[in-house]
Amino acid sequence: MTAYTVEQGRSITLLVEWLQYLGGPASPVTGVTVEITPAGGGTSPVGPTSVGVSSPSSGFNAYTWSVPVSQAPGDYLVIWRGTDGDGDQVPATDVLTVTAMSSAGPTLAELKRQLNRTDNVDDAELQLHLDAAIEAVENIIGGPIQVTTVTEAQRANRAGIIVPYRQPLRSVTSVSYGGSPLATTGYTVDLSEGTVTFLGYRGADPYTLVYEAGPDSLPASIRLAILIIAQHLWRTQHGAGRVRQTEDVLTVPGLSFAIPSRAVELLRSSIRPVFA
């Protein structure tokens, strides 16, 4: 039995090895399915299904699970089933622990260090400035700073392609058209390009996509940019009677306030191009 651990919003590849006997050589098994079910009972988030089960080599099977952000933390059983060379049904079970997703964004404590603050007098207001800075950065880079589930309606272009608004695209949970869900055979997902391509024409109405977007981890450049913007917002509002540095600011489309140019430079490499 193998024990796995994975964080909400991340992907994990599960592997099973079929042996002719305990300690013996690997043996091919056919009709392999996988099921992921809560150890304490309940609805299985996966399967039993053979979709997505691969055979990287003889006697081995693999399955990659993109764990939803909303998946409840806890212990799960990974149950493999197949048919051996003698026609007998054979099972294998592993344990998988889903842990809570760690906070990706800068914390209030980080902002207070940025401001050289050690008191707790303005914590609520500082948190508000930090939240506003995070929203501003997500607007600039075109996506969330941590893995997030998004539901949106959007029309495909003439080539049958949709570029979800929030990037980077991690996975597509479901797609529907006219209120009816589409089978996964009706579209393809290219995570490297961040696109969904539909197979066949379905009219001009919008598709409804449920998908996950966000980075595996927050780059240091984005983290620092958020802190710089929050610091700038605080000093702009509380400049009187406080030490305030003079710095260049830029107006960014979509924002109602200017932000320090050094923050924009930090974010420049993370801004995704706009697709027509």
C-alpha positions as CSV (number, residue, x, y, z in Angstrom):
1,M,0.0,0.0,0.0
2,T,1.3,3.5,-1.0
3,A,0.5,6.6,1.0
4,Y,0.1,9.9,-1.0
5,T,-0.4,13.5,0.1
6,V,-1.7,16.3,-2.1
7,E,-2.8,19.8,-1.5
8,Q,-6.1,21.2,-2.6
9,G,-5.8,22.7,-6.1
10,R,-2.8,20.7,-7.1
11,S,-2.4,17.6,-9.3
12,I,-1.0,14.2,-8.3
13,T,-0.1,11.1,-10.4
14,L,-1.2,7.9,-8.7
15,L,0.6,4.6,-9.7
16,V,-0.3,1.0,-9.2
17,E,2.0,-2.0,-9.8
18,W,0.4,-5.4,-10.4
19,L,2.5,-8.5,-9.3
20,Q,2.0,-12.1,-10.2
21,Y,2.5,-12.8,-6.5
22,L,3.8,-11.0,-3.4
23,G,7.4,-10.0,-4.2
24,G,7.1,-11.5,-7.7
25,P,7.4,-9.9,-11.2
26,A,5.0,-7.4,-12.7
27,S,2.0,-8.9,-14.4
28,P,-0.3,-7.1,-17.0
29,V,-3.9,-6.5,-15.8
30,T,-6.7,-5.5,-18.2
31,G,-9.8,-3.4,-17.8
32,V,-8.3,-1.3,-15.0
33,T,-10.5,1.3,-13.3
34,V,-9.7,3.7,-10.5
35,E,-11.9,5.1,-7.8
36,I,-11.1,7.8,-5.2
37,T,-13.5,7.7,-2.3
38,P,-13.6,9.2,1.2
39,A,-12.1,6.8,3.8
40,G,-14.9,7.5,6.1
41,G,-17.6,6.9,3.5
42,G,-19.5,9.3,1.2
43,T,-19.6,10.3,-2.5
44,S,-16.6,9.4,-4.5
45,P,-15.1,12.4,-6.3
46,V,-13.5,10.1,-8.9
47,G,-14.9,7.0,-10.6
48,P,-14.9,4.1,-10.7
49,T,-13.7,5.0,-14.1
50,S,-11.2,3.9,-16.8
51,V,-11.0,7.3,-18.4
52,G,-7.6,8.8,-17.8
53,V,-6.1,5.5,-16.7
54,S,-2.8,4.9,-18.6
55,S,-0.3,2.0,-18.7
56,P,3.2,3.5,-18.8
57,S,4.7,0.0,-18.8
58,S,3.6,-3.6,-18.5
59,G,2.2,-4.3,-15.1
60,F,1.8,-0.6,-14.2
61,N,-1.1,1.8,-14.4
62,A,-1.3,5.5,-13.7
63,Y,-3.9,8.1,-13.1
64,T,-3.5,11.9,-12.7
65,W,-6.0,13.6,-10.4
66,S,-6.4,17.4,-10.6
67,V,-7.7,18.0,-7.1
68,P,-10.4,20.7,-7.0
69,V,-9.8,23.6,-4.8
70,S,-13.2,22.8,-3.1
71,Q,-12.2,19.2,-2.4
72,A,-12.7,18.5,1.3
73,P,-9.4,17.9,3.2
74,G,-9.1,14.4,4.7
75,D,-8.1,10.8,4.0
76,Y,-9.3,9.1,0.8
77,L,-8.9,5.5,-0.5
78,V,-7.6,5.0,-4.0
79,I,-9.2,1.7,-5.2
80,W,-7.8,0.1,-8.3
81,R,-9.6,-2.9,-10.0
82,G,-8.8,-5.0,-13.0
83,T,-8.7,-8.5,-14.5
84,D,-5.6,-10.6,-14.3
85,G,-4.4,-13.2,-16.9
86,D,-6.5,-15.9,-15.3
87,G,-9.7,-13.9,-15.6
88,D,-9.9,-13.1,-11.9
89,Q,-10.9,-9.7,-10.5
90,V,-8.0,-8.2,-8.6
91,P,-8.1,-5.1,-6.4
92,A,-5.4,-2.8,-5.0
93,T,-5.9,0.0,-2.5
94,D,-3.7,3.0,-1.5
95,V,-4.3,5.9,0.9
96,L,-4.4,9.5,-0.3
97,T,-4.5,12.5,2.1
98,V,-5.8,15.8,0.8
99,T,-4.5,18.8,2.8
100,A,-5.9,22.3,2.9
101,M,-4.4,24.7,0.3
102,S,-1.9,27.0,1.9
103,S,-2.4,30.8,1.6
104,A,-0.6,32.0,-1.5
105,G,-0.9,35.7,-1.0
106,P,1.1,38.1,1.2
107,T,-0.1,38.3,4.8
108,L,-0.8,41.2,7.1
109,A,2.4,40.4,9.0
110,E,4.4,40.7,5.7
111,L,2.8,44.1,5.0
112,K,3.6,45.3,8.5
113,R,7.2,44.3,8.1
114,Q,7.2,46.2,4.8
115,L,6.0,49.3,6.7
116,N,8.2,48.7,9.7
117,R,5.1,48.5,11.9
118,T,5.1,46.4,15.1
119,D,1.9,47.7,16.7
120,N,-1.7,46.4,16.1
121,V,-3.5,49.7,16.0
122,D,-4.3,49.8,12.3
123,D,-4.5,46.1,11.5
124,A,-8.0,46.2,10.1
125,E,-7.3,49.1,7.8
126,L,-4.0,47.6,6.7
127,Q,-5.7,44.4,5.8
128,L,-8.2,46.4,3.7
129,H,-5.2,48.0,1.8
130,L,-3.6,44.6,1.3
131,D,-6.9,43.2,-0.1
132,A,-7.2,46.1,-2.5
133,A,-3.5,45.6,-3.6
134,I,-4.2,41.9,-4.3
135,E,-7.3,42.8,-6.4
136,A,-5.2,45.4,-8.3
137,V,-2.5,42.9,-9.1
138,E,-5.0,40.2,-10.2
139,N,-6.5,42.8,-12.5
140,I,-3.1,43.6,-14.0
141,I,-1.9,40.0,-14.5
142,G,-5.3,38.7,-15.7
143,G,-5.8,36.0,-13.2
144,P,-5.9,35.0,-9.5
145,I,-2.7,34.8,-7.3
146,Q,-3.8,31.4,-6.0
147,V,-5.8,28.5,-7.4
148,T,-9.5,29.5,-7.7
149,T,-12.6,28.0,-9.2
150,V,-14.2,30.2,-11.8
151,T,-17.6,30.1,-13.5
152,E,-18.0,32.2,-16.6
153,A,-20.1,32.5,-19.8
154,Q,-18.3,33.3,-23.0
155,R,-18.8,32.8,-26.7
156,A,-16.3,30.9,-28.9
157,N,-14.6,32.7,-31.7
158,R,-14.9,31.7,-35.4
159,A,-12.3,28.9,-34.9
160,G,-14.4,27.5,-32.0
161,I,-11.9,28.6,-29.4
162,I,-12.4,30.2,-26.0
163,V,-9.7,31.7,-23.9
164,P,-11.0,31.7,-20.3
165,Y,-10.6,35.2,-18.8
166,R,-8.7,34.0,-15.7
167,Q,-5.3,32.6,-16.3
168,P,-3.2,30.4,-16.0
169,L,-5.7,27.7,-16.8
170,R,-5.2,24.6,-14.7
171,S,-8.2,22.4,-15.5
172,V,-11.7,22.5,-16.9
173,T,-14.3,21.0,-14.5
174,S,-17.4,21.2,-16.8
175,V,-18.7,22.9,-19.9
176,S,-22.4,23.4,-20.8
177,Y,-24.2,25.0,-23.7
178,G,-27.8,26.1,-23.6
179,G,-28.1,24.7,-20.1
180,S,-27.0,21.2,-21.2
181,P,-23.6,19.7,-20.1
182,L,-21.2,18.8,-22.9
183,A,-19.3,15.5,-23.0
184,T,-15.6,15.8,-22.7
185,T,-15.4,14.4,-26.3
186,G,-17.0,17.7,-27.5
187,Y,-14.0,19.9,-26.7
188,T,-10.3,19.8,-26.1
189,V,-8.3,21.7,-23.4
190,D,-4.8,23.1,-24.0
191,L,-3.4,24.0,-20.7
192,S,-0.1,25.3,-22.2
193,E,-2.0,27.8,-24.3
194,G,-4.9,28.3,-21.8
195,T,-7.6,27.6,-24.4
196,V,-10.7,25.5,-24.8
197,T,-11.5,24.4,-28.4
198,F,-14.9,23.1,-29.4
199,L,-15.4,20.3,-31.9
200,G,-18.3,21.2,-34.2
201,Y,-20.6,24.2,-34.5
202,R,-23.2,24.8,-31.7
203,G,-24.5,28.2,-32.5
204,A,-23.8,31.7,-31.3
205,D,-25.0,31.4,-27.7
206,P,-22.3,31.6,-24.9
207,Y,-20.8,28.5,-23.3
208,T,-20.7,28.2,-19.5
209,L,-17.3,27.1,-18.3
210,V,-16.4,25.9,-14.8
211,Y,-12.7,25.8,-14.5
212,E,-9.7,26.3,-12.2
213,A,-7.1,29.0,-12.7
214,G,-4.1,30.1,-10.8
215,P,-0.4,29.4,-10.3
216,D,1.2,26.5,-8.4
217,S,3.1,29.0,-6.3
218,L,3.3,32.8,-6.1
219,P,6.4,34.2,-7.7
220,A,8.5,36.5,-5.5
221,S,8.1,39.3,-8.0
222,I,4.3,39.3,-7.7
223,R,4.4,39.0,-3.9
224,L,6.7,42.0,-3.6
225,A,4.6,44.0,-6.1
226,I,1.5,43.4,-3.9
227,L,3.3,44.7,-0.8
228,I,4.7,47.7,-2.7
229,I,1.2,48.7,-3.9
230,A,-0.3,48.2,-0.4
231,Q,2.4,50.3,1.1
232,H,1.8,53.0,-1.5
233,L,-2.0,53.0,-0.8
234,W,-1.3,53.3,2.9
235,R,1.2,56.2,2.5
236,T,-1.1,58.0,0.0
237,Q,-3.9,58.0,2.5
238,H,-1.8,58.6,5.6
239,G,0.9,60.9,4.2
240,A,0.3,63.8,6.5
241,G,2.7,63.6,9.5
242,R,4.4,60.5,8.2
243,V,7.7,59.9,6.3
244,R,6.8,59.5,2.7
245,Q,9.0,58.7,-0.2
246,T,8.7,60.4,-3.5
247,E,8.3,57.8,-6.3
248,D,7.1,57.5,-9.9
249,V,3.6,56.2,-10.4
250,L,1.8,54.9,-13.5
251,T,-1.8,54.7,-14.4
252,V,-2.8,51.2,-15.4
253,P,-5.9,50.5,-17.5
254,G,-8.8,49.1,-15.5
255,L,-7.6,50.7,-12.2
256,S,-9.0,53.8,-10.6
257,F,-5.7,54.7,-9.0
258,A,-2.0,55.0,-10.0
259,I,0.5,52.5,-8.7
260,P,4.3,52.7,-8.2
261,S,6.2,52.1,-11.5
262,R,8.5,49.7,-9.7
263,A,5.5,47.5,-8.9
264,V,4.5,47.6,-12.6
265,E,8.0,46.5,-13.6
266,L,7.9,43.6,-11.2
267,L,4.6,42.5,-12.7
268,R,5.6,43.0,-16.4
269,S,6.7,39.4,-17.0
270,S,3.5,38.0,-15.5
271,I,1.1,40.0,-17.7
272,R,-0.5,37.6,-20.2
273,P,-1.1,38.7,-23.8
274,V,-4.7,39.4,-24.9
275,F,-6.0,36.9,-27.5
276,A,-8.4,38.1,-30.2
